[in-house]
Amino acid sequence: MDFWEVVRNRRSCHRFLDDAVEEDKINTILECAGFAPSPANMQPWEFIIIKNKEIKKKIFDSSLRVKTEMARASGWSWLDRYQLHFLIQAPLIVAVVGDPLKTGIERWQEGRGEGYQHACAAAIENMLLAAHALGLGSLWFTIFDKPEVSKILAIEENKNLIALVCLGYSDDHTPRPKRESLQEKIIKILD
């Protein structure tokens, strides 16, 4: 698949088929994640592959509570309608875990130290693009109780759960959301 086609046509998938994701595709997606840039080439990401239905149900239950709390706190009416069943439907969820000690030189700057999170975000983007190129649907998900899900996944206390990436064959036929124009996003040109 052409690179531009992958970038322009990738979208978040909210409905998945039951079909399992082949191991070679999982490995390719994670290998692509590993090619993301990171501060001082520290490669601060680690991955937990979740296929277990009981664990996915626990994540779903936790996320449902958080979504309800966020809808109440924000007043965003669309959040009440936002469905989370993809957490159970997706044959595979990859938890992306970051190591704050692998953040790079900026960790010694006052008020800094978030570089490892940015690197993990780059790894996630590579995963999403690779999944699309391989004919899979994907979703970058962050509406969860971080301490609770970290405990469910037995993540070490010194590590940071960055996001969950749902992967599987798409059963989502909704159109891709509109993107704002480039002109709306360029706020300054400093010559």
PyMOL commands that place a pseudoatom at each C-alpha (Angstrom):
pseudoatom trace, name=CA, resn=MET, resi=1, chain=A, elem=C, hetatm=0, pos=[0.000, 0.000, 0.000]
pseudoatom trace, name=CA, resn=ASP, resi=2, chain=A, elem=C, hetatm=0, pos=[1.263, 3.465, -0.901]
pseudoatom trace, name=CA, resn=PHE, resi=3, chain=A, elem=C, hetatm=0, pos=[2.521, 5.520, 2.074]
pseudoatom trace, name=CA, resn=TRP, resi=4, chain=A, elem=C, hetatm=0, pos=[0.250, 8.497, 1.339]
pseudoatom trace, name=CA, resn=GLU, resi=5, chain=A, elem=C, hetatm=0, pos=[-2.737, 6.187, 1.032]
pseudoatom trace, name=CA, resn=VAL, resi=6, chain=A, elem=C, hetatm=0, pos=[-1.926, 4.652, 4.430]
pseudoatom trace, name=CA, resn=VAL, resi=7, chain=A, elem=C, hetatm=0, pos=[-1.631, 8.070, 6.107]
pseudoatom trace, name=CA, resn=ARG, resi=8, chain=A, elem=C, hetatm=0, pos=[-4.705, 9.591, 4.474]
pseudoatom trace, name=CA, resn=ASN, resi=9, chain=A, elem=C, hetatm=0, pos=[-7.024, 6.586, 4.826]
pseudoatom trace, name=CA, resn=ARG, resi=10, chain=A, elem=C, hetatm=0, pos=[-6.167, 5.307, 8.302]
pseudoatom trace, name=CA, resn=ARG, resi=11, chain=A, elem=C, hetatm=0, pos=[-8.954, 5.916, 10.787]
pseudoatom trace, name=CA, resn=SER, resi=12, chain=A, elem=C, hetatm=0, pos=[-9.934, 4.798, 14.256]
pseudoatom trace, name=CA, resn=CYS, resi=13, chain=A, elem=C, hetatm=0, pos=[-11.877, 1.538, 14.261]
pseudoatom trace, name=CA, resn=HIS, resi=14, chain=A, elem=C, hetatm=0, pos=[-14.726, 1.147, 16.755]
pseudoatom trace, name=CA, resn=ARG, resi=15, chain=A, elem=C, hetatm=0, pos=[-16.065, -2.248, 15.591]
pseudoatom trace, name=CA, resn=PHE, resi=16, chain=A, elem=C, hetatm=0, pos=[-14.030, -5.390, 15.064]
pseudoatom trace, name=CA, resn=LEU, resi=17, chain=A, elem=C, hetatm=0, pos=[-14.657, -8.834, 13.598]
pseudoatom trace, name=CA, resn=ASP, resi=18, chain=A, elem=C, hetatm=0, pos=[-13.955, -11.917, 15.726]
pseudoatom trace, name=CA, resn=ASP, resi=19, chain=A, elem=C, hetatm=0, pos=[-11.160, -13.065, 13.388]
pseudoatom trace, name=CA, resn=ALA, resi=20, chain=A, elem=C, hetatm=0, pos=[-7.832, -13.541, 15.152]
pseudoatom trace, name=CA, resn=VAL, resi=21, chain=A, elem=C, hetatm=0, pos=[-4.871, -11.415, 14.101]
pseudoatom trace, name=CA, resn=GLU, resi=22, chain=A, elem=C, hetatm=0, pos=[-2.059, -13.512, 12.663]
pseudoatom trace, name=CA, resn=GLU, resi=23, chain=A, elem=C, hetatm=0, pos=[1.147, -13.668, 14.731]
pseudoatom trace, name=CA, resn=ASP, resi=24, chain=A, elem=C, hetatm=0, pos=[3.287, -12.452, 11.820]
pseudoatom trace, name=CA, resn=LYS, resi=25, chain=A, elem=C, hetatm=0, pos=[1.116, -9.318, 11.540]
pseudoatom trace, name=CA, resn=ILE, resi=26, chain=A, elem=C, hetatm=0, pos=[1.351, -8.698, 15.292]
pseudoatom trace, name=CA, resn=ASN, resi=27, chain=A, elem=C, hetatm=0, pos=[5.136, -9.034, 15.093]
pseudoatom trace, name=CA, resn=THR, resi=28, chain=A, elem=C, hetatm=0, pos=[5.321, -6.696, 12.090]
pseudoatom trace, name=CA, resn=ILE, resi=29, chain=A, elem=C, hetatm=0, pos=[3.220, -4.060, 13.876]
pseudoatom trace, name=CA, resn=LEU, resi=30, chain=A, elem=C, hetatm=0, pos=[5.390, -4.234, 16.998]
pseudoatom trace, name=CA, resn=GLU, resi=31, chain=A, elem=C, hetatm=0, pos=[8.567, -4.209, 14.917]
pseudoatom trace, name=CA, resn=CYS, resi=32, chain=A, elem=C, hetatm=0, pos=[7.332, -1.018, 13.216]
pseudoatom trace, name=CA, resn=ALA, resi=33, chain=A, elem=C, hetatm=0, pos=[6.662, 0.465, 16.660]
pseudoatom trace, name=CA, resn=GLY, resi=34, chain=A, elem=C, hetatm=0, pos=[10.285, -0.232, 17.529]
pseudoatom trace, name=CA, resn=PHE, resi=35, chain=A, elem=C, hetatm=0, pos=[11.478, 1.919, 14.628]
pseudoatom trace, name=CA, resn=ALA, resi=36, chain=A, elem=C, hetatm=0, pos=[9.940, 5.056, 16.153]
pseudoatom trace, name=CA, resn=PRO, resi=37, chain=A, elem=C, hetatm=0, pos=[12.295, 7.870, 17.143]
pseudoatom trace, name=CA, resn=SER, resi=38, chain=A, elem=C, hetatm=0, pos=[13.133, 8.309, 20.813]
pseudoatom trace, name=CA, resn=PRO, resi=39, chain=A, elem=C, hetatm=0, pos=[15.320, 10.661, 22.873]
pseudoatom trace, name=CA, resn=ALA, resi=40, chain=A, elem=C, hetatm=0, pos=[18.936, 9.433, 22.861]
pseudoatom trace, name=CA, resn=ASN, resi=41, chain=A, elem=C, hetatm=0, pos=[17.626, 6.273, 21.151]
pseudoatom trace, name=CA, resn=MET, resi=42, chain=A, elem=C, hetatm=0, pos=[16.484, 5.042, 24.586]
pseudoatom trace, name=CA, resn=GLN, resi=43, chain=A, elem=C, hetatm=0, pos=[13.503, 3.159, 23.078]
pseudoatom trace, name=CA, resn=PRO, resi=44, chain=A, elem=C, hetatm=0, pos=[11.422, 3.570, 26.260]
pseudoatom trace, name=CA, resn=TRP, resi=45, chain=A, elem=C, hetatm=0, pos=[8.454, 1.460, 25.151]
pseudoatom trace, name=CA, resn=GLU, resi=46, chain=A, elem=C, hetatm=0, pos=[7.367, -1.966, 26.302]
pseudoatom trace, name=CA, resn=PHE, resi=47, chain=A, elem=C, hetatm=0, pos=[4.305, -3.872, 25.121]
pseudoatom trace, name=CA, resn=ILE, resi=48, chain=A, elem=C, hetatm=0, pos=[1.781, -6.108, 26.828]
pseudoatom trace, name=CA, resn=ILE, resi=49, chain=A, elem=C, hetatm=0, pos=[-0.282, -8.177, 24.391]
pseudoatom trace, name=CA, resn=ILE, resi=50, chain=A, elem=C, hetatm=0, pos=[-3.777, -8.766, 25.725]
pseudoatom trace, name=CA, resn=LYS, resi=51, chain=A, elem=C, hetatm=0, pos=[-5.927, -11.509, 24.211]
pseudoatom trace, name=CA, resn=ASN, resi=52, chain=A, elem=C, hetatm=0, pos=[-7.565, -12.761, 27.425]
pseudoatom trace, name=CA, resn=LYS, resi=53, chain=A, elem=C, hetatm=0, pos=[-11.320, -12.039, 27.438]
pseudoatom trace, name=CA, resn=GLU, resi=54, chain=A, elem=C, hetatm=0, pos=[-11.543, -11.694, 31.215]
pseudoatom trace, name=CA, resn=ILE, resi=55, chain=A, elem=C, hetatm=0, pos=[-8.795, -9.072, 31.270]
pseudoatom trace, name=CA, resn=LYS, resi=56, chain=A, elem=C, hetatm=0, pos=[-10.421, -7.190, 28.386]
pseudoatom trace, name=CA, resn=LYS, resi=57, chain=A, elem=C, hetatm=0, pos=[-13.722, -7.238, 30.316]
pseudoatom trace, name=CA, resn=LYS, resi=58, chain=A, elem=C, hetatm=0, pos=[-12.003, -5.771, 33.405]
pseudoatom trace, name=CA, resn=ILE, resi=59, chain=A, elem=C, hetatm=0, pos=[-10.505, -3.008, 31.245]
pseudoatom trace, name=CA, resn=PHE, resi=60, chain=A, elem=C, hetatm=0, pos=[-13.945, -2.407, 29.706]
pseudoatom trace, name=CA, resn=ASP, resi=61, chain=A, elem=C, hetatm=0, pos=[-15.611, -2.132, 33.130]
pseudoatom trace, name=CA, resn=SER, resi=62, chain=A, elem=C, hetatm=0, pos=[-12.947, 0.285, 34.386]
pseudoatom trace, name=CA, resn=SER, resi=63, chain=A, elem=C, hetatm=0, pos=[-13.170, 2.384, 31.221]
pseudoatom trace, name=CA, resn=LEU, resi=64, chain=A, elem=C, hetatm=0, pos=[-16.950, 2.507, 31.395]
pseudoatom trace, name=CA, resn=ARG, resi=65, chain=A, elem=C, hetatm=0, pos=[-16.752, 3.998, 34.911]
pseudoatom trace, name=CA, resn=VAL, resi=66, chain=A, elem=C, hetatm=0, pos=[-14.169, 6.563, 33.761]
pseudoatom trace, name=CA, resn=LYS, resi=67, chain=A, elem=C, hetatm=0, pos=[-16.212, 7.480, 30.691]
pseudoatom trace, name=CA, resn=THR, resi=68, chain=A, elem=C, hetatm=0, pos=[-19.290, 8.079, 32.850]
pseudoatom trace, name=CA, resn=GLU, resi=69, chain=A, elem=C, hetatm=0, pos=[-17.291, 10.255, 35.258]
pseudoatom trace, name=CA, resn=MET, resi=70, chain=A, elem=C, hetatm=0, pos=[-15.716, 12.206, 32.377]
pseudoatom trace, name=CA, resn=ALA, resi=71, chain=A, elem=C, hetatm=0, pos=[-19.100, 12.771, 30.708]
pseudoatom trace, name=CA, resn=ARG, resi=72, chain=A, elem=C, hetatm=0, pos=[-20.459, 14.181, 33.954]
pseudoatom trace, name=CA, resn=ALA, resi=73, chain=A, elem=C, hetatm=0, pos=[-17.382, 16.355, 34.630]
pseudoatom trace, name=CA, resn=SER, resi=74, chain=A, elem=C, hetatm=0, pos=[-17.011, 17.693, 31.082]
pseudoatom trace, name=CA, resn=GLY, resi=75, chain=A, elem=C, hetatm=0, pos=[-20.650, 18.136, 30.139]
pseudoatom trace, name=CA, resn=TRP, resi=76, chain=A, elem=C, hetatm=0, pos=[-19.837, 16.679, 26.711]
pseudoatom trace, name=CA, resn=SER, resi=77, chain=A, elem=C, hetatm=0, pos=[-23.087, 15.017, 25.683]
pseudoatom trace, name=CA, resn=TRP, resi=78, chain=A, elem=C, hetatm=0, pos=[-21.437, 12.931, 22.957]
pseudoatom trace, name=CA, resn=LEU, resi=79, chain=A, elem=C, hetatm=0, pos=[-19.456, 11.083, 25.626]
pseudoatom trace, name=CA, resn=ASP, resi=80, chain=A, elem=C, hetatm=0, pos=[-22.653, 9.527, 27.008]
pseudoatom trace, name=CA, resn=ARG, resi=81, chain=A, elem=C, hetatm=0, pos=[-23.263, 7.973, 23.572]
pseudoatom trace, name=CA, resn=TYR, resi=82, chain=A, elem=C, hetatm=0, pos=[-19.651, 6.855, 23.042]
pseudoatom trace, name=CA, resn=GLN, resi=83, chain=A, elem=C, hetatm=0, pos=[-19.631, 3.060, 23.072]
pseudoatom trace, name=CA, resn=LEU, resi=84, chain=A, elem=C, hetatm=0, pos=[-16.684, 1.069, 24.438]
pseudoatom trace, name=CA, resn=HIS, resi=85, chain=A, elem=C, hetatm=0, pos=[-17.591, -2.416, 23.218]
pseudoatom trace, name=CA, resn=PHE, resi=86, chain=A, elem=C, hetatm=0, pos=[-14.551, -2.425, 20.938]
pseudoatom trace, name=CA, resn=LEU, resi=87, chain=A, elem=C, hetatm=0, pos=[-12.495, -3.167, 24.072]
pseudoatom trace, name=CA, resn=ILE, resi=88, chain=A, elem=C, hetatm=0, pos=[-14.199, -6.543, 24.249]
pseudoatom trace, name=CA, resn=GLN, resi=89, chain=A, elem=C, hetatm=0, pos=[-14.618, -7.085, 20.484]
pseudoatom trace, name=CA, resn=ALA, resi=90, chain=A, elem=C, hetatm=0, pos=[-11.016, -6.414, 19.474]
pseudoatom trace, name=CA, resn=PRO, resi=91, chain=A, elem=C, hetatm=0, pos=[-9.205, -9.741, 19.267]
pseudoatom trace, name=CA, resn=LEU, resi=92, chain=A, elem=C, hetatm=0, pos=[-6.090, -8.045, 20.552]
pseudoatom trace, name=CA, resn=ILE, resi=93, chain=A, elem=C, hetatm=0, pos=[-5.184, -5.045, 22.694]
pseudoatom trace, name=CA, resn=VAL, resi=94, chain=A, elem=C, hetatm=0, pos=[-1.607, -3.860, 23.048]
pseudoatom trace, name=CA, resn=ALA, resi=95, chain=A, elem=C, hetatm=0, pos=[-0.826, -1.912, 26.198]
pseudoatom trace, name=CA, resn=VAL, resi=96, chain=A, elem=C, hetatm=0, pos=[1.998, 0.540, 25.526]
pseudoatom trace, name=CA, resn=VAL, resi=97, chain=A, elem=C, hetatm=0, pos=[4.069, 1.056, 28.653]
pseudoatom trace, name=CA, resn=GLY, resi=98, chain=A, elem=C, hetatm=0, pos=[6.746, 3.734, 28.967]
pseudoatom trace, name=CA, resn=ASP, resi=99, chain=A, elem=C, hetatm=0, pos=[9.837, 3.805, 31.148]
pseudoatom trace, name=CA, resn=PRO, resi=100, chain=A, elem=C, hetatm=0, pos=[10.403, 7.307, 32.591]
pseudoatom trace, name=CA, resn=LEU, resi=101, chain=A, elem=C, hetatm=0, pos=[14.067, 6.486, 33.205]
pseudoatom trace, name=CA, resn=LYS, resi=102, chain=A, elem=C, hetatm=0, pos=[14.539, 6.185, 29.429]
pseudoatom trace, name=CA, resn=THR, resi=103, chain=A, elem=C, hetatm=0, pos=[13.455, 9.712, 28.634]
pseudoatom trace, name=CA, resn=GLY, resi=104, chain=A, elem=C, hetatm=0, pos=[16.734, 11.208, 27.410]
pseudoatom trace, name=CA, resn=ILE, resi=105, chain=A, elem=C, hetatm=0, pos=[18.802, 14.229, 28.400]
pseudoatom trace, name=CA, resn=GLU, resi=106, chain=A, elem=C, hetatm=0, pos=[15.807, 16.518, 28.923]
pseudoatom trace, name=CA, resn=ARG, resi=107, chain=A, elem=C, hetatm=0, pos=[15.024, 14.633, 32.126]
pseudoatom trace, name=CA, resn=TRP, resi=108, chain=A, elem=C, hetatm=0, pos=[17.592, 16.844, 33.873]
pseudoatom trace, name=CA, resn=GLN, resi=109, chain=A, elem=C, hetatm=0, pos=[15.848, 20.049, 32.767]
pseudoatom trace, name=CA, resn=GLU, resi=110, chain=A, elem=C, hetatm=0, pos=[13.549, 21.732, 35.267]
pseudoatom trace, name=CA, resn=GLY, resi=111, chain=A, elem=C, hetatm=0, pos=[9.918, 20.782, 34.586]
pseudoatom trace, name=CA, resn=ARG, resi=112, chain=A, elem=C, hetatm=0, pos=[10.822, 18.317, 31.822]
pseudoatom trace, name=CA, resn=GLY, resi=113, chain=A, elem=C, hetatm=0, pos=[11.154, 14.574, 31.493]
pseudoatom trace, name=CA, resn=GLU, resi=114, chain=A, elem=C, hetatm=0, pos=[8.240, 13.767, 29.213]
pseudoatom trace, name=CA, resn=GLY, resi=115, chain=A, elem=C, hetatm=0, pos=[10.328, 12.735, 26.203]
pseudoatom trace, name=CA, resn=TYR, resi=116, chain=A, elem=C, hetatm=0, pos=[9.701, 9.041, 26.843]
pseudoatom trace, name=CA, resn=GLN, resi=117, chain=A, elem=C, hetatm=0, pos=[5.951, 9.680, 26.524]
pseudoatom trace, name=CA, resn=HIS, resi=118, chain=A, elem=C, hetatm=0, pos=[6.443, 11.412, 23.172]
pseudoatom trace, name=CA, resn=ALA, resi=119, chain=A, elem=C, hetatm=0, pos=[8.552, 8.484, 21.981]
pseudoatom trace, name=CA, resn=CYS, resi=120, chain=A, elem=C, hetatm=0, pos=[5.814, 6.057, 23.019]
pseudoatom trace, name=CA, resn=ALA, resi=121, chain=A, elem=C, hetatm=0, pos=[3.298, 8.188, 21.100]
pseudoatom trace, name=CA, resn=ALA, resi=122, chain=A, elem=C, hetatm=0, pos=[5.508, 7.934, 17.998]
pseudoatom trace, name=CA, resn=ALA, resi=123, chain=A, elem=C, hetatm=0, pos=[5.650, 4.152, 18.476]
pseudoatom trace, name=CA, resn=ILE, resi=124, chain=A, elem=C, hetatm=0, pos=[1.844, 4.075, 18.724]
pseudoatom trace, name=CA, resn=GLU, resi=125, chain=A, elem=C, hetatm=0, pos=[1.487, 6.043, 15.481]
pseudoatom trace, name=CA, resn=ASN, resi=126, chain=A, elem=C, hetatm=0, pos=[3.808, 3.580, 13.752]
pseudoatom trace, name=CA, resn=MET, resi=127, chain=A, elem=C, hetatm=0, pos=[1.619, 0.745, 15.060]
pseudoatom trace, name=CA, resn=LEU, resi=128, chain=A, elem=C, hetatm=0, pos=[-1.555, 2.374, 13.735]
pseudoatom trace, name=CA, resn=LEU, resi=129, chain=A, elem=C, hetatm=0, pos=[-0.055, 2.987, 10.296]
pseudoatom trace, name=CA, resn=ALA, resi=130, chain=A, elem=C, hetatm=0, pos=[1.413, -0.523, 10.101]
pseudoatom trace, name=CA, resn=ALA, resi=131, chain=A, elem=C, hetatm=0, pos=[-1.923, -2.053, 11.102]
pseudoatom trace, name=CA, resn=HIS, resi=132, chain=A, elem=C, hetatm=0, pos=[-3.716, -0.126, 8.350]
pseudoatom trace, name=CA, resn=ALA, resi=133, chain=A, elem=C, hetatm=0, pos=[-1.089, -1.106, 5.777]
pseudoatom trace, name=CA, resn=LEU, resi=134, chain=A, elem=C, hetatm=0, pos=[-1.645, -4.754, 6.784]
pseudoatom trace, name=CA, resn=GLY, resi=135, chain=A, elem=C, hetatm=0, pos=[-5.414, -4.490, 6.334]
pseudoatom trace, name=CA, resn=LEU, resi=136, chain=A, elem=C, hetatm=0, pos=[-6.264, -4.227, 10.031]
pseudoatom trace, name=CA, resn=GLY, resi=137, chain=A, elem=C, hetatm=0, pos=[-8.320, -1.751, 12.004]
pseudoatom trace, name=CA, resn=SER, resi=138, chain=A, elem=C, hetatm=0, pos=[-6.879, -0.031, 15.048]
pseudoatom trace, name=CA, resn=LEU, resi=139, chain=A, elem=C, hetatm=0, pos=[-7.778, 2.398, 17.800]
pseudoatom trace, name=CA, resn=TRP, resi=140, chain=A, elem=C, hetatm=0, pos=[-5.590, 4.498, 20.131]
pseudoatom trace, name=CA, resn=PHE, resi=141, chain=A, elem=C, hetatm=0, pos=[-7.452, 4.417, 23.458]
pseudoatom trace, name=CA, resn=THR, resi=142, chain=A, elem=C, hetatm=0, pos=[-6.838, 6.410, 26.648]
pseudoatom trace, name=CA, resn=ILE, resi=143, chain=A, elem=C, hetatm=0, pos=[-10.184, 6.600, 28.493]
pseudoatom trace, name=CA, resn=PHE, resi=144, chain=A, elem=C, hetatm=0, pos=[-9.224, 4.390, 31.406]
pseudoatom trace, name=CA, resn=ASP, resi=145, chain=A, elem=C, hetatm=0, pos=[-8.245, 4.596, 35.049]
pseudoatom trace, name=CA, resn=LYS, resi=146, chain=A, elem=C, hetatm=0, pos=[-4.457, 4.401, 34.758]
pseudoatom trace, name=CA, resn=PRO, resi=147, chain=A, elem=C, hetatm=0, pos=[-3.738, 3.051, 38.276]
pseudoatom trace, name=CA, resn=GLU, resi=148, chain=A, elem=C, hetatm=0, pos=[-6.554, 0.491, 38.052]
pseudoatom trace, name=CA, resn=VAL, resi=149, chain=A, elem=C, hetatm=0, pos=[-5.629, -0.805, 34.588]
pseudoatom trace, name=CA, resn=SER, resi=150, chain=A, elem=C, hetatm=0, pos=[-1.929, -0.788, 35.505]
pseudoatom trace, name=CA, resn=LYS, resi=151, chain=A, elem=C, hetatm=0, pos=[-2.829, -3.044, 38.428]
pseudoatom trace, name=CA, resn=ILE, resi=152, chain=A, elem=C, hetatm=0, pos=[-4.979, -5.313, 36.211]
pseudoatom trace, name=CA, resn=LEU, resi=153, chain=A, elem=C, hetatm=0, pos=[-1.997, -5.695, 33.866]
pseudoatom trace, name=CA, resn=ALA, resi=154, chain=A, elem=C, hetatm=0, pos=[0.554, -6.033, 36.705]
pseudoatom trace, name=CA, resn=ILE, resi=155, chain=A, elem=C, hetatm=0, pos=[2.646, -3.147, 35.365]
pseudoatom trace, name=CA, resn=GLU, resi=156, chain=A, elem=C, hetatm=0, pos=[5.658, -2.282, 37.508]
pseudoatom trace, name=CA, resn=GLU, resi=157, chain=A, elem=C, hetatm=0, pos=[5.084, 0.803, 39.660]
pseudoatom trace, name=CA, resn=ASN, resi=158, chain=A, elem=C, hetatm=0, pos=[8.050, 2.634, 38.134]
pseudoatom trace, name=CA, resn=LYS, resi=159, chain=A, elem=C, hetatm=0, pos=[6.556, 2.302, 34.618]
pseudoatom trace, name=CA, resn=ASN, resi=160, chain=A, elem=C, hetatm=0, pos=[3.788, 4.383, 33.021]
pseudoatom trace, name=CA, resn=LEU, resi=161, chain=A, elem=C, hetatm=0, pos=[0.840, 2.982, 31.064]
pseudoatom trace, name=CA, resn=ILE, resi=162, chain=A, elem=C, hetatm=0, pos=[0.656, 5.352, 28.087]
pseudoatom trace, name=CA, resn=ALA, resi=163, chain=A, elem=C, hetatm=0, pos=[-2.223, 3.947, 26.013]
pseudoatom trace, name=CA, resn=LEU, resi=164, chain=A, elem=C, hetatm=0, pos=[-4.068, 0.883, 24.819]
pseudoatom trace, name=CA, resn=VAL, resi=165, chain=A, elem=C, hetatm=0, pos=[-4.063, 0.035, 21.114]
pseudoatom trace, name=CA, resn=CYS, resi=166, chain=A, elem=C, hetatm=0, pos=[-6.978, -2.109, 19.942]
pseudoatom trace, name=CA, resn=LEU, resi=167, chain=A, elem=C, hetatm=0, pos=[-6.202, -4.222, 16.881]
pseudoatom trace, name=CA, resn=GLY, resi=168, chain=A, elem=C, hetatm=0, pos=[-8.219, -6.509, 14.643]
pseudoatom trace, name=CA, resn=TYR, resi=169, chain=A, elem=C, hetatm=0, pos=[-10.033, -6.848, 11.359]
pseudoatom trace, name=CA, resn=SER, resi=170, chain=A, elem=C, hetatm=0, pos=[-12.434, -3.941, 10.994]
pseudoatom trace, name=CA, resn=ASP, resi=171, chain=A, elem=C, hetatm=0, pos=[-16.197, -4.212, 10.917]
pseudoatom trace, name=CA, resn=ASP, resi=172, chain=A, elem=C, hetatm=0, pos=[-16.519, -0.411, 11.091]
pseudoatom trace, name=CA, resn=HIS, resi=173, chain=A, elem=C, hetatm=0, pos=[-18.047, 1.229, 8.017]
pseudoatom trace, name=CA, resn=THR, resi=174, chain=A, elem=C, hetatm=0, pos=[-18.560, 4.744, 9.340]
pseudoatom trace, name=CA, resn=PRO, resi=175, chain=A, elem=C, hetatm=0, pos=[-16.923, 7.442, 7.222]
pseudoatom trace, name=CA, resn=ARG, resi=176, chain=A, elem=C, hetatm=0, pos=[-13.640, 8.964, 8.289]
pseudoatom trace, name=CA, resn=PRO, resi=177, chain=A, elem=C, hetatm=0, pos=[-14.194, 12.154, 10.302]
pseudoatom trace, name=CA, resn=LYS, resi=178, chain=A, elem=C, hetatm=0, pos=[-13.562, 15.498, 8.636]
pseudoatom trace, name=CA, resn=ARG, resi=179, chain=A, elem=C, hetatm=0, pos=[-10.101, 16.968, 9.101]
pseudoatom trace, name=CA, resn=GLU, resi=180, chain=A, elem=C, hetatm=0, pos=[-9.468, 20.657, 9.547]
pseudoatom trace, name=CA, resn=SER, resi=181, chain=A, elem=C, hetatm=0, pos=[-7.609, 22.321, 6.708]
pseudoatom trace, name=CA, resn=LEU, resi=182, chain=A, elem=C, hetatm=0, pos=[-3.882, 22.905, 6.849]
pseudoatom trace, name=CA, resn=GLN, resi=183, chain=A, elem=C, hetatm=0, pos=[-4.536, 26.655, 6.741]
pseudoatom trace, name=CA, resn=GLU, resi=184, chain=A, elem=C, hetatm=0, pos=[-6.503, 26.352, 10.008]
pseudoatom trace, name=CA, resn=LYS, resi=185, chain=A, elem=C, hetatm=0, pos=[-3.575, 24.605, 11.687]
pseudoatom trace, name=CA, resn=ILE, resi=186, chain=A, elem=C, hetatm=0, pos=[-0.698, 26.881, 10.678]
pseudoatom trace, name=CA, resn=ILE, resi=187, chain=A, elem=C, hetatm=0, pos=[-0.895, 29.586, 13.306]
pseudoatom trace, name=CA, resn=LYS, resi=188, chain=A, elem=C, hetatm=0, pos=[2.351, 31.441, 12.522]
pseudoatom trace, name=CA, resn=ILE, resi=189, chain=A, elem=C, hetatm=0, pos=[5.045, 31.648, 9.917]
pseudoatom trace, name=CA, resn=LEU, resi=190, chain=A, elem=C, hetatm=0, pos=[8.203, 33.141, 11.329]
pseudoatom trace, name=CA, resn=ASP, resi=191, chain=A, elem=C, hetatm=0, pos=[10.463, 34.237, 8.465]
for i in range(1, 191): cmd.bond("trace and resi %d" % i, "trace and resi %d" % (i + 1))
show_as sticks, trace
zoom trace
